[in-house]
Amino acid sequence: MSTDRTTLSFHVNGDPQAVAIPIHRTLLEVLRDELALTGAKKGCNTGTCGACNVLVDDVMIRSCLRLAVSVAECKVTTVEGLARNGMPSVVQQAFLDAGAIQCGFCMTGMIVSASALLAQNPAPTRDEIRIAISGNLCRCSGYVKVVDAIELAASRFRQGNAAEAAAMEIRI
Amino acid sequence: MVAGMNAGLPKPSQVVSLQDIPGLRGMIVEADGAVRIAAMTVHAAVAAESRLAGGLAVVREAALQIAHPAIRNMGTLGGSLADADPNADYPCALLAAGADIELAGPRGRRICPVDAFFLGRFTTALAAGEIIVGVKLPPPALEETSTYLKFSRVDGDYATVSVAVRMGWRDGACTAIRIALGSCGGTPIRVPSAERALVGTKLDVAALRIAAGAYVAACDPPSDFRGTADYRRMIIPGLLERAVRNALNADRGIRS
C-alpha cells in the first residue's frame, strides 16, 4: 500500500477542513480518526451494513467505500451535521420519541437514510420507508420502531412545508 | 474495489479514478432510438430513466434492483461490467438487451458485443490498459417488451437466480427473443437454440417449459449459501416462465 500523503480540502457539516492523509484512507476513516466525527460507524467496512452512511453533496453514500481523496472540494454531511444549534433535527427527535434508538450502533446510518428519503419524498408509505432503510442492518432487529419513527418525522414535516423542511435538514 | 481493499485484498499500488473525466456520465438517445449509457453513470440514475422502456426496460429494472439506495448512488454501470461478478444484475440484463460494450485503450476504441464480453467469473474481454467507456443498447422496436426478474433471499442481496428477457411480440406470437440467466455459472448465459425455438410460438407454458429445460441443461450453477445447484435448477423453469409472462403483461396486457 502506498505511503503517499496528500492534503484533502473539503467541507464537513458546513466547516471547511484541510487534513493531511495517506492517499488510501477512506472517507469514513478520515471522518472518525482525523476529525473525531464518530457518528458514522465502522460496522462491516465492506458496504453491507449502512452504519457509515453520510451525504456527499446531498447524496447518500457509504463512507467506507469512498476513498477520501475522491470527495475533494465536496460538501460532506454526517449525522452530527443534521442537528441545529445543539438541538436534534426533526428526524433525530422522532427517533428518540418513537423509541427507535435501541443499542444505537446502526442508528446514525438509519437517521441519515431517513433524512435522505424525506428530502426526496416527504410523504413516504411504509413500504417506501422500508425500501429506504433496506441497506441498513440492525442487529437488534428492531426495524418496526425505526419505520414508526420515520413516519412520525414525516407527519411532523407535513405540519410545515414538508418538502422544503425535509430538504433543509440535509442542506448546510 | 474499496470494499476489497478494506478486507485486505486486492492491494493495488495505484488507483486511477475516472470520476472527473468529462463525457463518462449520463445517457443519450440517438436518432434511431439506440441508447448510449456512459460508464460512470450510477445505478440510481439508470433506475430513474423513464426513457428505458419497452425493449430496454430490462436495463432500468436491473439497475433498480442492485443492492440498496446508498450503493445505487455510488456504483456505476462500467464498474459492474468490469467487475463481472457472476451474481451481479447488470451483466445478465445487458446480455438479454443485446448491448454493445464500448471500450477505449492505448490503441484506440473498439466495440465488444456483450455476448463476447464476459469470459468467466470476474473475467472479461478487457485488455490491459483498456477501460469501459459505455454501452450502446440497440433501438427498441415498437412491438418489443422486456423485463428483469430477480429471485433473492432478501431485498438487495445478489440474485439466487435471475432471468432477463427482451422480446418482440406481434399478432399473438413471439417475433424475436433473448433470454439471459444469471447467478447460474461463471457468466450469465443464453441458449440461442432454445430462443430460436420460441420464435413463432405463443410463448405458452408448454413452449416455455421446453426452453427452460434447455437452460437448466446448459447452466452450471454453484452450490453456496444462497442455494444448492439443484435448488437453483429447480427454480429456473418457474422463474423463466414468470419473467416472460411479466414482460408480456407489462406492455401488452396479455396473459399467456
Interface residues (C-beta under 8 A of the other chain):
Chain A: M1 S2 H24 T26 N45 T46 G47 G50 N53 V59 M60 I61 R62 C64 L65 R66 L67 V69 S70 S113 A116 L117 I131 A132 S134 G135 N136
Chain B: V2 A3 M5 N6 A7 K11 S13 Q14 V15 S17 Q19 A67 H68 P69 A70 I71 N73 M74 D155 G156
